[in-house]
Amino acid sequence: LETTEEIEEISKATRIDTDATTLAAGSALGDRLVVQVTPQRLCFVWAHSPKSVTVPLPLEFQPSAEGAAEVAAAPVQACGGSVCDPYVAVRFHDLSLRLFAICGEDERLELTGLLPGPVRESTVCASLFRKHAGSRTLLTALAPESDGTLRIIDLETMAEVFRAEYVLDVPPVLRNHLTGAAGCALDHLRAVPDVCAPLPRSAGDPQQLARAKEGKAEEDPQKAASKALATAVAAELVEVDADDVGPTLVVLCVGRPVLLYRAFLPDSVAEPGGARSTFPYHFAVFEHDMLGLVERTPNGPHRGVAGLRQAGGIPVGAVVVPPHTGIPALWLVAKRNKLFVHPLPGTQVCGFAQLKAPCCGNGFFGLALPQESGPVAAQVLAPAVAAGLAEGQNGFDLHGPLPLARKPLQRTPRVLATHAKHGMIGLAVSEPIVEASDSAGPSAEEDPLAEDWSIVRAPPVECEQPPPVPRTQPQYELWIDRAKDISKLGQYKFSFDSNEHVLCMEWVTLPGFPEPSLAVGTGVNIGEDLTCRGRILIFSTKDRDPGVLPAVYQRSLKWPVTVVGQWGNYLVHSEGFKLFFERWENNNFNKLAFFDASMCVTSMSSIKNFLLLGDLRKGLDFVQWKEESDSQSRNLRRLSRSPPSSFMTVLACDFVVCGKSLGLVALDHSGTAHLYQYSPHSDGREGDQLLRSCATFFMGSPCRAALRLQTDLGAQCLFMASGGGELLCLKPIDDQVYRTVATLLGMLATRLPYRCGLNPRAFRHHDGPPALVAPRKNIEDAVLLRHFAFLSAPLQASIAEKMRLPVAAIMKVTASCATCHLFNLAPSP
């Protein structure tokens, strides 16, 4: 393909072999010569003039007379290759490996005879690698013996600089066996990369290790090769970031997620000139949360890793492409030697490469397989940008747990509300200002509640002297705009009174108001001796010019408005401890029903005609809204509540749904998630008027925001944002899966070593007053569960044997529960 302003296929006009399968492709002679690797030969094309006929002749894969003794067994058909200027490595069906060097237009050398014998005679995966600032080219080869022996060869000296065994067993740490590091033969039995940690009890004794060595010496080479060919997909080195300690090793094997090994330097480095001076690194597995399993080897040629570089050859990331569709490709970036993993959109990507062309600038070229039978789709891709942001701010930063684009606000964001259908954003911001010396609040003439004698407006004791140090207070302001014009956020604004805080906001579509409208609830607290007041306001930008945006409706209340929302055509809001349903009639809101909560409503969520209310100290109220058209009666009835004997400050609450089961979740101020279930029948302690406690789970940081979204068919998860900057997900699962997960986590917690000997499951226990019944354990930690996906094969087999389940079944459960569920929120194509 020739890329100019458009993409045009010129295959027939070039000297490449269009009738053969392309196993690999790359450039040589300083990017002047394109090299094509086919099963029979190497073909060449000039990069600056691809249609030129004066190109080097193809290099046939025939044993040369000079090297016949070394390569006599080499087959004619190749099955894989790798190109890194000036070297070309070609792998054949009988596991042999041949190495060529393109030194000039007419100078092509075969260096196979210089390779170590095990590398050229038995290799299931091979790749070439060179650092952007280095001159040495490394050959990474994976042999079938010893359950996968990884060798790294320095092609400048043709010396083996790194060797690690049992790679297909997925050891947590790969140490160089050539250096004779203490205990490196047991690395495949470890549970954590820390070599100082004790081995698990299932690791065996030295006698068992000796018998394993004897069995390894007597292993059948053909069986080992068959196992490796059926398991190993790729083993490649890639440089993710220029500031990394060393390269990243990407390993793809069947039955595992994408395995990423990060390089680290050992405590002691050998003297210069030793084996470790060329390649002084060890590798430790990096546990990520994209657990899509590699299910099979590729059906044809496959390029597993594509490096990304900017001007000057500086690495800026890499993309790992799985050997089949169904799981996403992974984008790797690093900063300050910390790796970040992000999924590419879609699960059909089968090829990916960097592309610099006039049609896309600095873009990418991708191949995607259709979901059903059909041709492969070739796509030219450009980096995604955040719509609505100004140039230079609309790019997504990948150096974090989630891709993000930033917009400087110059203010402190407080409350956010979005409307996905209309693409609207409402944001309450604040800035610190010096507290005014005059009395706060409206004057008696301006106060709409001047006739309410119950409002305390003056404190019993007043201090006439100003404070020695001026105090500051937040001045709130409301910004409204469309998401596509987020760069102009702030052109529609409204300033609130001093001491007035925005407590809640929600987009509503109410009859009689422009669609959509933003309902805002505020509170004014200027001291414990004065009445805490509030307002409810409704805003709309329809038919409005940018500037100060007046409220289309507002009402002053003698209570703070902590909750506002909509149910059907009704406006739902709180006034202190009361919840009201109101309908717009005759240019005013009429109260139709109310509910008396306990102390102060802090949060609200609804599903169908059921409401879940969180209280400041009294936990949860499960309420039913009932409207009968025949009798014109409307009422709010409490069905159940959390036990009143234990105080709980609820910051957020919502539902989780799994089939026909409904769970009630409360998030308290201590960072604990409480799971309840409503049961109309009582056992004397729970049920009926008291919610049944199902689980408590300590999350680490308090959560004030929760969002219920559907990620799987028949299941709605709860996504929570914590004060510690974390994004958490609570996913409902069925009973059978939960029993498997709970049993597996029990074994992981008791059989594997952990830092400082701490119990990872005990950390999640809620430390609070005793409940009515013994705490139930119906929430498990998927972060701990994810550890099983990266355990070594012997430990996985030992645990599976105790559970009497196959490893593949446990891995399937682990992948479905512990993977990142944000990827499931992507809209279907």
C-alpha positions, 0 to 999 in steps of 0.5 A: 500500500502506498500512502499519500493523500490517499491509500493505493495498492501497488502490490502488482507493480512491485517485486514482492511475492504477492502469491505467497503468505507474508510471514514478516516484513521490515526495513533494512539499510537504514529504512531504504530497503523493504524486506518481505519474508515468505515461506520460500524466500526473502524478497526486497523492494526499495522503499523510496521507489517501490516500483523499481525493477532494479532491486536485489534478487530474492534470497531462496531458503536453500541450504548453502554449500558452505554451511550445509553441515549446519543447516542441512536439516533446514526445510524449505518452508518457513513459518515465521520471521522477524526483521531488525536492521540489518538482521532477518531471523527466519523460523521453520516448521521443524523448529530450526532457525536461520539468521541472515544479515543484509549488509548492502545492496548485493551483500547478504550473509547467512549467520546461522552457523554462528548461533548457539546450537540449541537456538538454531536447532529448536526454537518455537518463537523468535524475535529481534530487538534493539534499543533506540539508543543502543547498537546491539541487536538481541535475538529472543528465542523460546525453546521447547525444552524444560517447559519453555527455555527463554534465551537471549543472544547478543548478535554482535558477539553471538553469545548467550547473555540470558537464559530462563527455564519454565517460561511456559509455566509462567513464573512470577520472576525470570532470573538469569540462570547463567549467573547462578543466582541462588534459588533461580531453579525454583522461580517457577514455583514462587507465588510473588516476584519477591525472591525473599518471600518463602515458597508456598507449601505446595512447592515441594522439598529438595528431593522432589526438585531433584527428581524433577531435574532427573525427569527433565533430563529424560523428557521426550523432545517430541512431546516437549515440542508438541506441547510448546507449539500448542501453547507458545504464541510469542515471546518478544522484547519491546522498549515501551519508554526511554526512561524504563530500566530495561525492555519489557518482555511480552509473552503470549501463551494459550490459556493465559492473559497477555503476560507482561514482564518488566525488567529490573536490575538485581541488587548486585551487578557483575563486573564489566565484561561478564555475561551480565554486563551486556544484559544485566536484567531480570524480569518480574511479571506485571499484573494488569486487569485486562484478563482476556484469555488467549484461547488458541494459537494463530491460524496464520502469520501473527505479529504479536507486538508493534512498537511505537516511536516518535521522531528520532526513534524514541519509544513512546509505547507498544501495542500487543495484538492477540492471536485471535479475535474476541479479546482487545489488543492492549496499548502499553505506555510507561512513565517513570518506569511505571507501566500502564495498560489500556485496551484498544476499542473493539475486539476484532483487531488482528494487526496494528502498526504505526503509520506516518503519512499525509493522509493521517499525519502521525497515525496508525494502520490496523487490520480488523476481522469481521464478526462473521465471515467476510474480508479483512478490513484495513483501516487508517486510524488517528489518535482519538481526541476529546470533542469540544476541547481546544487544540492542544488540550484535546489529546488523551493522556495515557500515562495513568490508570485511565485515558484522560483529557484535561481542561483547566478550570481555574476553579475548584469543581464541586458537583457535576451533572451530565445528560447523555442524551442531549450532551449537556454538562452542569458543573458547580465550581467555587473559589475562595474569597475573603469573608465579608464583614457585614451580616450574611444572608438577605435583608428582611425586605429581600427575604422571601421567608421574612414572615416565617417566625421560626427562622433564627436570623440573628445569633444570640451572641455577636462579636463586634470586633473583626477576626484578627485573621481574615477568614475565607469562604467558598464562592459558588458558581454554576457553569452550563454548556454542551459537551461538544463545546466544553472548551467554552464551559463557563459562558453560561454561568450563575453566581450564588449568594455568599455562604450558599453551597451547591449540595446537589444537581440533576438534569430533569425533563419536566412538563412546563420547563425547557428540555432538558433543565438543570435542577439545583439544590443549595444550602446556607449554613452560617453557624450552628445558632442560625437556621440552615436554609436552602434553595431549589433552582431550575436552569435552562440554556434554551433560547439564551445568549451566553452570559449570566444565566438567570434561573427559570424557577427558584424557591427559598426554603428553611431547610437545605436541599440535599437531594434533587431528582425526577421520577416520571413527571414529578420533581423529587427533592428533600428538605432536611429530613423530608422527601417530597414529590411535586408536580408542576401545575398552574405555574407552581409546584404542588406537593403531592406526597412526602416521606419523613426520613430519620435525620437528613437525607444524603442520597437517593436512588430509584429503580421502577417505583422503589426508592432507596434513601441514605441518611446522615446517621440512620442508614438506609430507608427502602421506600415504595412510591404508589400511585393509584389512578382510580382513587387518585391517591399517591403515597410513599411507604417505607417497606424496610430499613437498615437496623436502627441499632447501628449508626451509619452515615450514608454518603451514597446509595444505589441498587445492583441487579442480577437477573431477578435479584435486587441488592441494596448498597450503602456507602458509608463515611468510613469507606465501607460498602454495605450490601442489603437485601429486602425480604418480606418475611422475617426470621425474628431478627431480619426481614420484613421491616429490617433489611437483611444484611448480606455483606460488608466490604472495606474499600479503603476510601470513602465513596461519595458518587455511585453510578449504576450501569449495565455491563452484561445481559441481565446484570447491572453493576455499580461503579463508585468513585472514592476520595482516594482517586480510585474507581471501583466496581461492584458486580453481581454474580450468581451463586455457583460462581460466587462459591467458586470464587470464595473457595479459590480466595480462601486457598489463595489467602491461606496457601500463598505468602503475602507482604508482612504476613498480612491477611488480604481478606481480613483487610476487607472486614468492616471494623464497626459495632456488632450487628444483629447477626454475624457478618456474612461474606457475600462480597469478595475481592477481585483484586486478590482473585486476579492474582490467580491468573498470573500464578505459575502453572504448578501452583494453579494445578495444585489449587485446582486439584484441591478444588476438584476443578480443571484449571481452565474452568477456574481461569474462565471464572477469574477472567469474567470476575476480575477483568476491567469492566469498564471495557464492557461499557463500550458501545457496540459497533 
